[in-house]
Amino acid sequence: MYRNGILCGLLLATCSLLLAASPDQTRTQEAEWPSWRGPTGNGISTETNPPLHWNREDNVLWSLPLPGPAGATPVVSGDRIFLTSVGENGNDLLLLCVDTSGKLLWTRKVGGGNEAVRGDEGNFASPSPSTDGQHVWTFMANGLLACYDMDGNEIWKKDMQKEYGIFDIQFGLSSSPLLDGDRLYVQLIHGPWNEDPHTGLIIALDKKTGKEIWKHERATDAIDECKHSYTSPILYEDEDQRFLVTLGADYCIANRLEDGSEIWRCGNLNPKNRYNKTLRFVASPACSPGLIVAPTAKKGKVVGIRPDGEGDITDSKQFVAWTLPRNSPDVPSPVIHDGLVYLCRENGNLLTLDAETGKIVYEERTTRDRHRSSPVFAGGNIYLTARNGVITVVRAGRDFEIVAKNDLGEPITASPVFVDGRLYLRTLKSLYAIGPK
């Protein structure tokens, strides 16, 4: 660069890019898979040639037995992989750090008091961690939220139940905090059932100290189990605006990043004329510029929302772009890519919609088993993970085509992770690195 005499030009260009980049953009340049939904927070990988074929013998670079189960998706930064787990004693809640050669570097006990959820469906280590390449944040369903540096030194820890009230949620709080710039956003939407009207909480914390920046009460008229939300907050971003999106307690709501105040809300996700008192939302919303997709649960509706509304947009034809009246995913979150919305139903059916109109492009069967993890787009394909360990690879686009089926033979509820030509899969027993040997 010196010989070409363009150092000054490169420095100016670099400064311009850094000034133009959002905090989230600069963060993702450091961390290859910084959160459970990937580098852009929407289930889309930037890998161009990810693994397509593997089994227990072929293309497994290494596997590492884990001390206990969890459904949390690993996160990756450089040569470090972070994931949560229950301890061998069934009680401890752990944060693990593994290097990309498969060596366990360190284990930290965040706390104790684990509880199993729906048999082996989940536990108190279900929320996924986040990293910015310098620190890692982990949240447990017992309310402990902690920050560690890359060597496992504790920076801070706080008990969210002591500070914000006892969690009252039937299957454990599984919402993963959202890291954006210097803030960590935490969603606490839960009971108690006998309190009416009910408010949940959205909280912004300073990621360096854990101190509260703001707290917003999220009002709802939901009742019974509908007060309970297992979703995670997401960030909507386009050229003109950035805001937080939360889904739960019968509403999809947009909140300002500055102070948490409400921009708009979309209701009728649980219609009053046929109200389902057990309609708790599990699948998180998805977004791409110009569209937010809000799933519900139990074969209910899916709503496509335009981001520019204000106030109550429930009945707005301008801002409620479309509604799919039934067959929402129950647990897997949507993926939006190249004008299509991909919905993985619990039974393994892939339901693909036109993003502009919401019209069904196709619904086809993949692997007939429960699907708990969220689909991921990588290398022109959609990866769908069944609980029995079979991952079906479907070519993205308007024509349905199964490219591959791969079976690890171990149950999986975490979502797949794509980094540096590899696929990392967290089963209930082990962590696997998949790729060409």
C-alpha positions in Angstrom: 0.0 0.0 0.0 2.9 2.4 0.7 4.5 1.7 -2.6 1.3 2.5 -4.5 1.1 5.8 -2.7 -2.6 5.3 -1.7 -2.3 5.0 2.1 -4.0 8.3 2.7 -6.8 7.4 0.4 -7.3 4.1 2.1 -7.3 5.6 5.6 -9.9 8.2 4.5 -12.1 5.5 3.0 -11.8 3.4 6.2 -12.7 6.3 8.4 -15.7 7.1 6.2 -16.9 3.6 6.4 -16.6 3.5 10.2 -18.5 6.7 10.5 -21.2 5.5 8.2 -21.5 2.1 9.9 -24.0 1.5 12.7 -22.8 0.1 16.0 -24.3 -3.2 15.0 -22.4 -3.3 11.7 -19.0 -2.6 13.4 -19.8 -5.3 16.0 -20.5 -8.0 13.4 -17.2 -7.4 11.6 -15.5 -8.7 14.8 -17.8 -11.6 15.6 -18.6 -14.2 12.9 -21.7 -15.6 14.6 -22.4 -13.2 17.5 -25.9 -14.3 18.4 -28.3 -17.1 17.9 -29.7 -15.7 14.7 -26.3 -15.0 13.2 -24.2 -12.0 12.1 -27.2 -9.9 10.8 -29.7 -11.1 13.4 -32.1 -12.7 10.9 -31.0 -16.3 10.3 -29.0 -15.5 7.2 -25.4 -16.6 6.8 -22.8 -14.9 4.6 -21.1 -18.2 3.9 -21.0 -19.0 0.1 -19.9 -22.7 0.3 -21.2 -24.2 3.5 -21.2 -28.0 4.1 -23.9 -29.9 2.3 -23.3 -33.5 3.2 -22.3 -35.2 6.4 -23.1 -38.0 8.8 -21.6 -39.4 12.0 -18.6 -40.7 10.1 -18.2 -38.4 7.1 -17.1 -34.7 7.3 -17.1 -34.6 11.0 -14.0 -32.6 11.9 -14.4 -33.1 15.7 -17.0 -33.6 18.4 -16.9 -32.6 22.0 -19.1 -34.3 24.6 -21.0 -31.7 26.8 -21.6 -32.0 30.5 -25.3 -31.7 30.1 -28.1 -30.8 27.7 -29.4 -27.4 26.5 -31.1 -26.0 23.4 -29.1 -22.8 23.3 -27.4 -22.0 20.0 -23.6 -21.5 20.2 -22.0 -18.2 19.3 -18.6 -17.8 17.6 -15.9 -15.1 17.7 -12.5 -15.7 16.1 -11.3 -19.0 17.4 -13.7 -19.1 20.4 -17.1 -20.8 20.6 -19.4 -20.1 23.5 -22.3 -22.1 24.6 -24.4 -22.7 27.7 -25.1 -26.1 29.3 -26.4 -27.8 32.4 -23.8 -29.4 34.5 -23.2 -33.1 35.1 -25.0 -32.8 38.4 -28.2 -31.6 36.6 -28.3 -28.5 38.7 -25.4 -26.1 37.7 -25.9 -23.6 34.9 -22.7 -23.3 32.9 -21.0 -21.1 30.3 -18.5 -23.1 28.2 -15.7 -21.7 26.0 -14.3 -24.1 23.3 -11.7 -23.3 20.6 -12.3 -24.1 17.0 -10.0 -27.2 17.3 -12.6 -28.7 19.7 -10.6 -28.1 22.9 -12.5 -27.0 26.0 -10.8 -23.9 27.2 -12.8 -23.0 30.2 -16.1 -23.5 32.1 -17.8 -21.0 34.3 -20.6 -21.7 36.7 -23.1 -18.9 36.2 -25.4 -20.2 38.9 -27.5 -23.1 40.0 -31.1 -24.1 40.3 -31.8 -25.8 37.0 -35.2 -27.1 36.2 -36.2 -29.4 33.3 -38.9 -28.2 31.0 -41.4 -30.5 29.3 -39.3 -33.6 29.9 -36.1 -33.0 27.9 -37.6 -30.2 25.8 -35.7 -27.5 27.6 -34.1 -26.3 30.8 -32.8 -23.2 32.5 -29.8 -23.0 30.1 -32.0 -22.4 27.1 -31.3 -18.7 26.3 -28.4 -18.3 23.9 -25.3 -16.2 24.7 -24.1 -13.2 22.7 -20.6 -11.9 22.0 -19.0 -8.8 20.6 -15.5 -10.3 20.1 -14.2 -8.9 23.4 -16.8 -10.1 25.9 -19.6 -12.7 26.1 -23.0 -12.2 27.8 -25.1 -15.1 29.1 -28.6 -15.2 30.6 -30.1 -18.1 32.5 -33.8 -18.8 33.1 -33.2 -18.4 36.8 -32.6 -14.7 36.2 -28.8 -14.6 36.3 -27.3 -12.3 33.6 -23.5 -12.2 33.5 -20.7 -10.8 31.4 -17.3 -12.5 31.0 -14.2 -11.5 29.0 -12.7 -13.9 26.4 -10.6 -15.6 29.1 -13.6 -16.3 31.4 -13.0 -13.5 33.9 -16.3 -12.3 35.3 -16.9 -8.6 34.5 -20.3 -8.3 36.1 -23.3 -10.4 37.2 -26.8 -9.4 38.2 -30.0 -11.3 39.3 -32.8 -10.0 37.1 -35.5 -11.6 39.3 -34.2 -9.7 42.4 -34.2 -6.4 40.4 -37.3 -6.8 38.3 -39.5 -9.3 40.1 -40.0 -13.0 40.2 -40.4 -14.8 36.9 -43.8 -16.4 36.6 -43.8 -18.4 33.3 -44.9 -21.9 32.8 -42.0 -23.4 30.8 -39.1 -21.1 31.9 -37.9 -17.8 30.5 -36.1 -18.7 27.3 -35.7 -15.2 25.7 -32.2 -14.5 24.5 -30.9 -10.9 25.2 -30.2 -8.7 22.1 -26.7 -7.1 21.9 -26.5 -3.9 19.8 -23.6 -1.5 20.1 -23.0 -0.7 23.8 -26.5 -1.9 24.9 -28.0 -5.2 25.9 -31.8 -5.4 25.5 -33.6 -7.9 27.7 -37.3 -8.9 27.3 -39.2 -10.0 30.3 -42.8 -10.9 29.3 -44.5 -13.4 31.7 -47.2 -13.7 34.3 -48.6 -13.8 36.9 -51.8 -15.1 35.7 -54.0 -13.5 38.3 -52.8 -9.9 37.6 -54.9 -7.9 35.2 -54.2 -5.6 33.4 -50.7 -7.0 32.9 -47.4 -5.3 31.9 -44.2 -7.0 30.7 -40.8 -5.3 30.8 -38.3 -4.3 28.1 -35.0 -3.3 29.6 -31.9 -1.6 28.1 -28.6 -2.3 30.0 -25.1 -0.9 29.6 -23.2 -3.9 28.3 -20.0 -2.8 30.1 -21.5 -2.5 33.6 -25.0 -4.1 33.5 -26.5 -0.9 34.8 -30.0 0.0 33.6 -30.3 2.7 30.9 -34.0 2.6 30.6 -37.0 0.4 31.4 -40.3 0.3 29.5 -43.5 -1.3 30.7 -45.1 -3.2 27.9 -48.9 -3.1 28.4 -51.2 -5.8 27.3 -54.7 -7.1 27.8 -53.7 -10.7 27.4 -54.9 -13.2 29.9 -53.9 -16.6 31.3 -51.0 -18.4 29.5 -51.1 -15.8 26.7 -49.1 -13.5 29.0 -46.2 -15.8 28.7 -43.7 -15.1 25.8 -40.7 -17.3 24.9 -39.6 -15.2 22.0 -36.5 -13.0 21.8 -36.3 -9.3 20.8 -35.0 -8.4 17.4 -33.7 -5.3 15.8 -35.4 -3.7 12.7 -33.1 -1.6 10.5 -33.3 0.1 7.1 -31.8 3.2 5.6 -34.1 5.5 7.6 -34.8 3.9 11.0 -33.7 1.4 13.7 -36.0 0.1 16.4 -36.6 -2.8 18.7 -39.4 -5.4 17.9 -40.9 -7.6 20.6 -43.5 -10.3 20.2 -45.7 -11.7 23.0 -48.8 -11.3 25.1 -51.0 -11.0 22.0 -49.1 -8.1 20.4 -46.1 -7.3 18.1 -44.7 -4.0 19.3 -42.0 -1.6 18.0 -40.0 0.3 20.6 -37.6 3.3 20.3 -34.0 2.4 21.1 -33.5 5.8 22.8 -35.9 5.3 25.7 -38.0 2.2 25.0 -41.2 4.2 24.2 -43.7 2.6 22.0 -43.8 3.5 18.3 -46.6 1.1 17.2 -48.3 -2.0 18.1 -50.1 -4.7 16.0 -52.8 -6.8 17.7 -55.5 -9.3 16.8 -52.8 -11.9 16.8 -55.0 -13.8 19.2 -58.5 -12.9 17.9 -60.9 -11.8 20.7 -63.9 -13.5 19.0 -62.2 -17.0 19.3 -59.6 -16.3 22.0 -57.2 -19.1 22.8 -56.1 -18.8 26.5 -53.0 -20.9 25.9 -51.7 -19.1 22.9 -48.2 -18.4 24.1 -45.7 -17.2 21.4 -42.4 -19.1 21.0 -41.2 -18.3 17.5 -39.4 -14.9 17.4 -40.3 -12.4 14.7 -38.0 -11.9 11.6 -37.3 -8.8 9.6 -35.8 -7.5 6.4 -35.9 -3.9 5.1 -39.6 -3.0 4.6 -41.1 -6.1 6.3 -41.5 -7.6 9.7 -43.0 -11.1 9.9 -44.8 -12.0 13.2 -45.7 -15.6 13.7 -48.0 -16.8 16.4 -48.4 -20.4 17.6 -50.5 -23.6 17.5 -51.3 -23.3 13.7 -52.5 -19.8 14.1 -51.9 -16.8 11.9 -48.8 -15.1 10.6 -48.8 -11.4 9.9 -46.5 -9.3 7.6 -46.1 -5.8 8.9 -44.7 -2.7 7.2 -42.3 -0.8 9.6 -43.5 2.8 9.1 -46.6 2.9 11.2 -47.4 4.8 14.4 -49.9 4.0 17.2 -52.2 1.1 17.0 -51.9 -0.4 13.5 -54.0 -3.5 14.1 -56.6 -2.6 11.5 -54.4 -0.7 9.2 -54.5 -1.8 5.6 -51.4 0.4 4.9 -49.2 -1.1 7.6 -50.6 -4.7 7.9 -49.3 -5.9 4.6 -50.8 -9.3 4.6 -52.1 -12.1 6.9 -51.6 -15.8 6.5 -54.7 -17.0 8.4 -53.3 -20.4 9.7 -50.4 -22.8 9.9 -47.9 -20.5 11.7 -44.7 -22.2 12.9 -45.0 -23.0 16.6 -41.3 -22.8 17.6 -38.9 -22.1 14.6 -38.5 -18.5 13.7 -39.0 -17.3 10.1 -36.4 -16.5 7.5 -36.8 -13.7 4.9 -34.6 -13.8 1.9 -34.7 -12.5 -1.7 -38.5 -11.7 -1.7 -39.6 -15.0 0.0 -40.6 -15.8 3.6 -39.6 -19.3 4.8 -41.7 -20.8 7.6 -40.7 -24.2 9.1 -43.7 -25.7 10.7 -43.4 -27.9 13.8 -44.1 -31.1 11.7 -41.3 -30.3 9.2 -43.4 -28.9 6.4 -41.6 -25.9 4.7 -44.2 -23.2 3.9 -42.8 -20.5 1.6 -44.6 -17.2 1.0 -44.2 -14.3 -1.3 -42.8 -11.5 0.9 -44.7 -8.8 -0.8 -48.2 -10.3 -0.8 -48.0 -13.2 1.7 -49.4 -15.6 -0.9 -48.3 -19.2 -0.5 -45.6 -20.2 -3.1 -45.5 -23.8 -1.9 -45.9 -26.0 1.2 -43.9 -29.2 1.0 -42.9 -32.0 3.4 -39.3 -32.3 4.5 -38.5 -34.6 7.5 -41.5 -35.7 9.4 -40.4 -35.0 13.0 -40.7 -32.2 15.5 -38.7 -29.1 14.5 -37.6 -26.9 17.4 -34.6 -25.1 16.0 -34.9 -22.1 13.6 -34.1 -22.4 9.9 -31.0 -20.7 8.5 -30.2 -19.6 5.0 -26.6 -20.4 3.9 -25.0 -20.7 0.4 -28.3 -20.6 -1.5 -30.0 -23.1 0.6 -32.3 -23.3 3.7 -31.2 -25.6 6.5 -34.1 -27.2 8.5 -33.1 -29.0 11.7 -35.4 -31.8 13.0 -35.3 -32.8 16.6 -34.2 -36.3 15.7 -30.9 -35.0 14.3 -31.8 -35.0 10.6 -31.0 -31.7 8.8 -32.8 -31.2 5.5 -31.1 -28.9 3.0 -33.7 -27.2 0.7 -32.7 -25.1 -2.3 -33.9 -21.5 -1.7 -36.3 -20.1 -4.3 -39.8 -20.6 -5.7 -39.3 -24.2 -6.7 -39.1 -26.8 -4.0 -36.0 -29.1 -4.2 -34.3 -31.1 -1.4 -30.6 -30.9 -2.0 -29.5 -33.2 0.9 -30.5 -34.9 4.1 -28.0 -35.4 6.8 -28.4 -37.4 10.0 -26.2 -37.1 13.1 -28.3 -39.5 15.1 -28.6 -37.3 18.1 -31.5 -35.0 19.1 -31.0 -31.3 18.3 -33.0 -28.3 19.3 -30.3 -25.6 18.8 -30.1 -23.7 15.5 -27.2 -24.4 13.1 -24.2 -22.1 13.0 -22.1 -21.3 9.9 -18.6 -19.8 10.3 -15.5 -19.9 8.0 -16.7 -22.8 5.8 -17.8 -24.9 8.8 -21.1 -25.9 10.3 -21.3 -26.1 14.1 -24.1 -28.2 15.4 -25.0 -28.4 19.1 -26.9 -31.6 19.9 -28.3 -32.4 23.3 -25.1 -34.5 23.9 -22.2 -32.9 22.0 -20.9 -30.0 20.0 -19.9 -31.0 16.4 -17.8 -29.2 13.8 -18.8 -30.2 10.3 -16.7 -29.5 7.2 -14.3 -31.0 4.6 -11.3 -32.8 6.2 
